[in-house]
C-alpha cells in the first residue's frame, strides 16, 4: 500500500542544514497495523505528516497504492489524502462550536453524498461507537476519552483505507487509552490499515509491527 524510498527532510538555518528525516525506506502492506516509536525529536511526527501529505517539503519517492505522491501537485495530493486517509491527533481537533453529530457529518459534506445518505452513515456510526446519546452535545461537554472516541469516529466516517494516528491516547487516562487502542485493533481486523506514532510500548503491542526512529534515521524494525 505504501512504499517510501530515500525520503529525506531538512530545515535550513543560513548555511546550516538540520536533518529531520534521513534515507527512509519503508514498505507498509495493506491491512497492517504499524507503530512508529522513538525519542522526542526522532522524526516520528514528521514522517507521519509526510505520509498524510500535510508536508510537501521533502525529497525522495512516496507511492501510495498506485499513486506516485512525489510527482503529484498540491491539489492532487489533497484530493488523494481526503479520499484515502483518516487522521486522529492527540488533541482531538474537533470543532467546538458544532455538535458531535455535526462533527461527524463534516467530512461527508466535502463529498458528493446526498443528505439522506450522510444522515444514515452518521447514525450508523453513532450506534457502532455507542455514542448516540452524545450526538447533540458539544465537544466541551464530553470527557477526554469521549472526545477522542468521536475523533476516531470522524476519522473513519468516510471509510478511509488508511488511518494515521499521532499519539492518539496521549491526553487520556490509561483505561480510556486502552478503549481507543482496542477500537483501533478492531478497525484493523476489519481491514483498515493503521499507522500510529506512540511513545507507549503498550500501545505499540496492539499493532502487528514496530519501527524505531532515532535522529531522523530508521534504526530498528
PyMOL commands that set and color helices and strands:
alter all, ss='L'
color gray80, all
select helices_A, chain A and resi 44-51+69-71+74-84+100-109+115-128+132-134+139-141+144-156+174-189+201-205
alter helices_A, ss='H'
color red, helices_A
select strands_A, chain A and resi 2-13+16-28+33-37+59-64+67-68+85-89+162-166+193-197+209-214+217-220
alter strands_A, ss='S'
color yellow, strands_A
deselect
rebuild
show_as cartoon
